[in-house]
Amino acid sequence: MTVVVVGEPSAISGEASSRSQLGLPRAQAELIAAIAKVGKPFAVVVVVGGRPLTVGDWLASAPAVLMAWHPGIEGGSAVADVLFGTVNPWGKLPASFPRAVGQIPIHYNHENTGRPYRADEKYTSKYLDLPPGPQFPFGHGLSYTTFEITPPRLGADQIGADALRAGDTVEVTTTLRNTGDRPGDEVVQLYVHDPVASIVQPVRRLRGFSRVRLDPGQSRTVRFSLGADDLGFWTNDSAGRFVVEPGTIEVYVGGDSTARGKALLRVT
């Protein structure tokens, strides 16, 4: 069984160590492709590095990928525990991984464009030579089991802005279920979007997350609360005021920043 370890040495992945390209250094991508063609059992590619890298030129050749970052002196033991199944991984990416350097900067909480991407329209924000979105989004991460996350349910579908400023909150619940055959952990993530505000808001704002461990077939209700801090924002005028504006807030839950399960909360 072949385990391929590739990546960046720390000397080229820190302060004053910028690179014009973010692929694997030297001939490492070619090495992965060559090993994949040999026909012998090939288990995983372990990537060591200090930043998101572009992996699209070899990703299809890898049966699995483990991002180890720069893990320190006990990193070898930690990687071995994951590869041999002693530990079921549950880590989530703290940054989006681009498909190519031309996408940079790429992040989940960007502002909307004037023409958001739509597959059925030509004149929208996209690349002609790349699929939309990152290679791996913020919050992405797999394990040896699978999970199902239901769309969010709101304790109330509307709340007053004055009530939020006074400290009231709205409960958001979702049901998480382990649909695989092994125990495992999932990190359920809560995002919001205010599509119509006096100051343009990001398309996603992470407002909560919860790590939950479940046995196979087990399910659990995961609860979050949304308050003024989650639904308001600071103005950019000289006064620098924190405001909660009336409007409809989109509430999302899921396993990463591309969460599609949605509910609508009306702030009056």
C-alpha positions in Angstrom: 0.0 0.0 0.0 1.5 3.3 -1.1 1.2 6.5 1.0 2.6 9.6 -0.9 3.7 12.6 1.3 4.1 15.8 -0.6 4.0 19.6 0.1 5.9 22.6 1.0 8.9 22.8 3.4 8.4 25.4 6.1 11.2 27.6 4.5 9.0 28.5 1.6 5.7 28.8 3.5 6.0 31.7 6.0 6.8 35.3 6.4 8.7 36.8 3.4 8.1 33.6 1.5 5.5 34.5 -1.1 5.2 32.4 -4.3 3.7 33.4 -7.6 2.2 29.9 -8.0 0.6 27.7 -5.3 1.0 24.2 -6.8 3.2 21.5 -5.3 6.9 22.4 -5.6 9.2 20.8 -8.2 8.0 17.5 -9.7 5.7 16.4 -6.9 2.5 16.5 -9.0 4.2 14.3 -11.6 5.3 11.9 -8.9 1.7 11.4 -7.8 0.6 10.8 -11.4 3.4 8.3 -11.9 2.5 6.3 -8.8 -1.1 6.2 -9.7 -0.2 4.7 -13.1 1.9 1.9 -11.6 -1.3 -0.1 -10.7 -0.2 -1.1 -7.2 -2.4 -0.3 -4.2 -2.4 3.5 -3.7 -4.1 4.7 -0.5 -3.7 8.4 0.0 -1.8 11.6 -0.6 -0.7 13.4 2.5 -0.1 17.1 1.9 2.1 19.1 4.3 2.0 22.8 4.0 1.3 26.1 5.6 -1.4 27.6 3.3 -4.1 26.5 0.8 -2.5 25.0 -2.3 -3.8 24.4 -5.8 -4.3 20.7 -6.3 -6.4 20.4 -9.4 -3.5 19.1 -11.6 -3.2 15.9 -9.6 -6.4 15.6 -7.5 -8.1 13.1 -9.8 -5.1 10.7 -9.5 -5.4 10.6 -5.7 -7.7 8.0 -4.0 -7.9 10.3 -0.9 -6.2 13.5 0.3 -5.2 14.3 3.9 -4.2 17.9 4.6 -1.7 17.7 7.5 -0.6 21.4 7.4 2.7 21.8 9.4 1.8 19.6 12.4 4.8 19.7 14.7 6.8 16.9 16.3 3.8 14.7 17.0 2.5 15.1 13.4 3.7 11.7 12.3 1.7 9.9 15.0 -1.4 12.0 14.3 -1.3 11.2 10.6 -0.8 7.5 11.3 -3.8 7.5 13.6 -6.0 8.9 10.9 -4.7 6.7 8.1 -5.0 3.5 10.1 -8.5 4.4 11.4 -7.5 4.8 15.0 -9.0 8.3 14.8 -12.0 9.3 12.6 -11.0 12.7 11.2 -13.4 15.6 11.7 -11.3 18.7 11.0 -12.7 21.4 8.8 -10.7 23.8 6.4 -10.1 27.2 7.9 -9.7 28.7 4.4 -11.0 28.1 0.9 -8.7 26.2 -1.5 -8.6 27.9 -4.9 -8.8 26.0 -8.2 -6.1 28.3 -9.6 -4.1 31.3 -8.5 -6.2 33.4 -10.8 -9.1 33.1 -8.4 -7.2 34.6 -5.5 -8.4 36.3 -3.4 -11.1 33.7 -2.8 -13.0 33.5 0.5 -16.5 32.5 1.7 -17.5 35.8 3.1 -17.0 37.9 0.0 -19.5 40.6 -1.1 -21.9 39.9 -3.9 -21.2 41.0 -7.4 -23.5 43.0 -9.6 -24.1 39.8 -11.6 -24.0 36.8 -9.3 -23.2 33.5 -11.0 -26.1 31.6 -12.7 -25.5 28.5 -14.8 -28.2 29.5 -17.3 -27.0 33.0 -18.0 -23.9 33.9 -19.9 -23.2 37.4 -18.6 -22.7 36.6 -14.9 -19.6 36.5 -12.7 -17.6 33.4 -13.6 -14.5 32.0 -15.3 -14.7 30.6 -18.8 -12.1 27.9 -18.0 -12.9 27.0 -14.4 -16.0 25.8 -12.6 -17.6 28.3 -10.2 -16.4 28.5 -6.7 -13.3 27.1 -4.9 -11.8 23.6 -5.2 -12.7 23.1 -1.5 -14.8 25.6 0.4 -14.2 27.1 3.8 -15.5 24.6 6.4 -15.1 21.6 4.2 -13.9 18.3 5.7 -14.7 14.6 5.3 -14.5 11.6 7.7 -14.9 7.8 7.5 -18.7 8.2 7.9 -21.4 10.4 6.4 -23.9 12.8 7.8 -27.2 14.3 6.9 -28.1 17.8 8.1 -31.7 19.0 7.7 -32.7 22.5 6.7 -32.8 25.0 9.6 -36.0 25.5 11.6 -36.7 28.8 13.3 -38.3 29.3 16.7 -40.1 32.4 15.2 -40.2 33.5 11.6 -40.1 37.2 12.5 -38.7 39.4 15.3 -38.6 43.1 15.9 -35.3 45.0 15.6 -36.1 46.7 18.9 -36.5 43.3 20.6 -33.1 42.2 19.2 -31.4 45.3 20.5 -33.0 44.6 23.9 -31.4 41.2 24.0 -34.0 38.9 22.5 -32.9 36.0 20.3 -34.3 33.6 17.7 -33.6 29.9 18.1 -32.3 28.0 15.1 -32.5 24.2 15.1 -31.4 21.4 12.7 -31.3 17.7 12.9 -28.0 15.9 12.4 -27.9 12.2 11.6 -25.0 9.8 11.1 -25.9 8.0 7.9 -22.8 5.9 7.8 -21.6 2.7 9.5 -18.9 4.2 11.9 -19.0 6.6 14.8 -17.9 10.1 13.9 -17.9 13.8 14.5 -19.5 16.5 12.4 -19.2 20.3 12.7 -22.6 21.8 12.0 -22.2 25.4 10.8 -24.6 28.3 10.9 -24.4 31.2 8.3 -26.6 34.2 7.7 -26.9 36.6 4.7 -28.7 40.0 4.6 -29.4 40.5 0.9 -30.8 44.0 1.2 -29.0 46.3 3.6 -27.9 49.9 3.6 -24.3 48.6 3.5 -23.5 45.6 1.3 -23.2 42.5 3.4 -21.1 39.3 2.7 -22.9 36.5 0.9 -22.2 34.3 4.0 -21.4 35.3 7.6 -20.4 32.4 9.9 -22.5 32.9 13.1 -22.1 29.6 14.9 -20.8 26.1 14.8 -21.2 23.0 16.9 -19.1 19.8 17.0 -21.3 16.7 17.5 -20.3 13.1 17.9 -22.8 10.4 16.8 -22.9 6.6 16.5 -24.1 5.0 13.3 -27.8 5.8 12.7 -28.0 8.2 15.7 -29.5 11.6 15.3 -29.5 14.8 17.4 -31.1 18.2 17.4 -28.4 20.9 17.2 -29.4 24.4 18.5 -28.2 27.9 17.8 -29.3 31.4 18.8 -29.3 34.5 16.6 -29.3 37.9 18.3 -28.5 41.4 17.5 -24.7 40.7 17.2 -25.5 38.2 14.5 -28.0 40.1 12.5 -26.7 43.7 12.8 -23.6 45.5 11.5 -21.5 48.5 12.0 -21.9 51.6 9.8 -18.9 53.1 8.1 -19.7 56.7 8.8 -17.8 58.9 11.3 -20.2 57.9 14.1 -19.5 54.2 13.6 -23.0 53.1 14.8 -24.1 49.5 15.3 -27.5 49.0 13.6 -30.1 46.3 13.2 -32.1 47.1 10.1 -35.6 45.7 9.1 -35.5 43.2 6.3 -35.4 39.5 5.5 -32.4 37.5 6.6 -31.4 34.2 4.9 -30.4 31.6 7.5 -28.3 28.6 6.4 -27.0 25.5 8.1 -24.7 22.8 6.7 -21.3 21.1 6.8 -19.4 23.9 5.1 -19.8 27.5 3.7 -21.8 26.3 0.7 -24.7 25.2 2.9 -27.9 25.1 0.9 -30.5 24.4 3.7 -32.2 27.7 4.1 -34.9 29.5 6.2 -36.0 33.1 6.1 -36.2 35.3 9.2 -38.0 38.6 8.9 -36.7 41.5 11.1 -39.4 44.1 11.5 
